[in-house]
């Protein structure tokens, strides 16, 4: 999932492997500056690792919570 937040000029990118538990972390949420992001080369402003064992609804809730925290200013992603 990738979502651009225009007000903050950041892109939120999330990846999660459902039904996988061979490692401690099964996904991440990364926040990048700007709208045109090269995910392989650009440096993330924020990174949150997601533990294994979450279902799809829990992952979506965590992503939406992070987006809400960025929009409210609770998490500062300014450079």
Secondary structure by P-SEA (a helix, b strand, c coil): cccccccccbbbbbbbbccccccccccbbbbbcccccccccccccbbbbbbccccaaaaaaaaaaaaaaaaaccccccc
